[in-house]
Each structure stands twice: as C-alpha cells, then as structure tokens.
Amino acid sequence: MTEAVRTARENGIVGAGGAAFPTHVKLASKADVMIANAAECEPLLYKDEEILRHFPDLFMKGLTIAASAVGAQRIVIGIKDKHPDLVKMLRDRLPRSVEIGLLRDTYPSGDEFLLVRDLTGRQIPRGGIPIDVGTVVQNVETLYNLGAGAPLVEKFVTISGEVDEALTLKVPIGMSWRNILQALRIGTEGKGFILGGPMMGTVIRNLGLPVTKADSGLVILPSGHSLLVKKSRTETAVRKIAYSCDQCMRCSDLCPRDLLGHGVKPHRAMISVTMGATEKLAWNRSALYCCECALCTLYACPEDLDPFRVMVESKKQLLRAGERPLKGHVENNPMYKYRRTPTKMLVRRLGLEEFVRPHRYIEKDLRPEELAIPLSQHRGSPAVPVVRKGQKVEARELIGEIPEGALGSRLFSPLPAVVERVDNERILLKVL
C-alpha cells in the first residue's frame, strides 16, 4: 500500500464530485494520465471554483500526490474557458509539468466520459471506466482533501438560488441543512429546495437531512418554480405523459453519451412504456449506459415529457433482470462537437437566469447541537460503528470503520461530542 493510498483510506476520503467512490481504490490503479476535474458543469454550484481560488496550494499538493501514486506521466486540469482569471492564476502557480485543458462551457462537461475524450482524445469504451484507457479522474475537492491529509470531517457546499448572493462554505459532515440555513439567516418560507445541482439534484422537503460526503450544495427556489414541479412528478404522472411521446428523437440527438457513440436512446425507452415486460427490456437496453444527466428531460424534450425518469426506471428494471453493461468499442457521432449544450442556453431553458447572482467563499464557525452521521454515504458497504452510546469522542476521532474485505470508507466525528445513539443507519452525536 503506497503512502497516498494509505492517506486516502485512513482519512475516509471519497470522490467529492457526487459519486463518493472511495479514493484509495482509485489511487491503487496505474495510469499514464491524471485528470483533475474542475469542469463543475452544474449551474449555480461554485464550490470547486472557490476551492481553486482560495486553496490552490492544498489542491496542487493533492494533485501531485495522486499523480505520483498512479504513475501518471501527464497531468491535466480540465477547466472551463469562461474562467480566464482563474486559469491565469493557476498557470502562474503551476509547475510546467501540469497542463491546463480548456473546456467549452457546455453541459455536462464534467462527465468523465466527455472529459477524458475532450482532454485526451481517448474514448472510454461503452460500459467501461477511465482506467480502461489509462486515465484516472479526480474531483477538485477530492484532491484538496488528499492534500490536506486529515480525517474528512467537513464538506464544501454552495447555497444558491433565491438568495442575495451564492455562498460557498465548509460545513461539518452530519450537520442538517436546516441548521446551515439558520446559521446563514436564510429564510425557508415559500421556498423549495434541490439537493445538489438543478440538473442531477433531487427535490427535498426535509431540511433535517444531514450533509454527507457526496453533497455539493443546496439550490433554493420559489416553491412554484417549474423546475421543482418537473422534478416532483410522481411515477404515475411520468408514465402517463410518456404515452404522448411523438418519437421526435430530440432527446437521443442531444444525449451526451449517444454523441460519444454509446448508443443511448431515450426515445426508445419512451415508446417502450406501451410494451409488455419482455419486449420492454429489449427496447430499453441502452439505458444501462445512461449517465443520468437529465438533459433529455430538462432541455431536449419539446413536449415537457420525462425521458430521464423513464431511463432511470428502465435501468433499474434491467439490472433487476440480471442485465449488465457490456464493454464495447465506440466512435463519436459526427455531430459530437455541434450538438453540445451551452450552459447559458440550459440556464435559460431551466428558468434560472435571475438566480445567476454574485457568489463568494466565506469562513464560518458552525457548531450545531447535534450531528447525524450516516453509515452509508459512499459507494460500497456501510461503515461499521466503533463507538457506543454514551462514549465521548474528540474532533476527528474514528467512529466508523470499513468492513473487513469490503469496499467502503471510514467515518470520523467532526467535533467533540458524546455518542447519543448508534443504529443500523447512523451515529447520532451530541456536540459538546
């Protein structure tokens, strides 16, 4: 086990871009290219940008550690060309061995398959992962955490939307979103909330949910906003409106994975709602390769239907039936460069233009009364509690261990606390 792998494993570091895959497993791979994913393609989220602006040294330290661990001969930071000042700042500080790869401001430019293709020209096979083409991709915050080399107890999140200004700050893992908004004096009356970005995030009604390692932010919108309405459709409503699909194929034409040649066809899943169970599976097979970016529903469809939800459900049905993605060679659609979705057009389509407001990073000392630490907030098996009710724990003390021989991530107490409860889902801490 290399020092980098040990650091990532012992400190509970996971992918901070949303997947929450244990970082120590990625760093045990061997690749000739290391990519830092600074694309941050979701509108209204700014945490990665703020990390680069305020903590470039820790980010660079983590990037160097990660690249060395996998044996990368080439290091590339993928960042959008809409940040010329940030790019200049990075170039002034970077060693010559690190490249800046400029990306167009399109959605979802941060998808690993698109990122690897745009920065290296390599095509990840259908059903594959970046390491299949000698590449490892790490999120900006993941690299910051690796550079910090300490137990992961805080998360960078952005609070944006219907606020005076979007704020990015570090919060203790396990703190509730309600307590965060209260600390920032942001009202909740007449508002709706999307956990994550506007595209791939989910509507939540319980602000008592705790911040996890996988979270990136909270988007606040007026309660009747069309985006909240679309994301709140019931499964019955999604299936009912699917019957009106006229098979225009616009959803498939603009699908990012289909443009890469992966054969993802949302329009086929839409027509399959009229079919029997056996026939349906055959028509839906391309859903196994869907990246769930939601572009088909929230941008492409001219009839306000929901191919995204149909694709997600189709994928679940296929997996339950024993189907699995198969690796296969792919080639770009000839229209790959021309059908990419500009973020500005996406924001307009989502009705979010008025919420693109000034944003900044702030430091705030947050000490909630309690913290709820989910045992499962990463890919793999839930952590195993190593504390008991009534036990006093110090800040950054281990409270959850990786199960023997399993994929997982360790958990730590963000603040000095007393263990109030331990069950199969979480560890509840009373902060001292």
Secondary structure, 3 states (H helix, E strand, C coil): CCHHHHHHHHCCCECCCCCCCEHHHHHCCCCCEEEEEECCCCCCCCHHHHHHHHCHHHHHHHHHHHHHHHCCCEEEEEEECCCHHHHHHHHHHCCCCEEEEEECCEECCCCHHHHHHHHHCCCCCECCCHHHHCEEEEEHHHHHHHHHCCCCCEEEEEEEECCCCEEEEEEECCCEHHHHHHHCCCCCCCEEEEECCCCCCEEECCCCCECCCCCCEEEEEECCCHHHHHHCCCHHHHHHHHCCCCCCCHHHHCCHHHHCCCCCCHHHHHHHHHCCHHHHHHHHHHHHHCCCCCHHHHHHCCCCCCHHHHHHHHHHHHHHCCCCCCCECCCCCCCCCCCCEEHHHHHHHHCCHHHCCCEEECCCCCCCCEEEEECCCCCCCCCEECCCCCCEECCCCEEEECCCCCCCCCEECCCCEEEEEECCCEEEEEEC
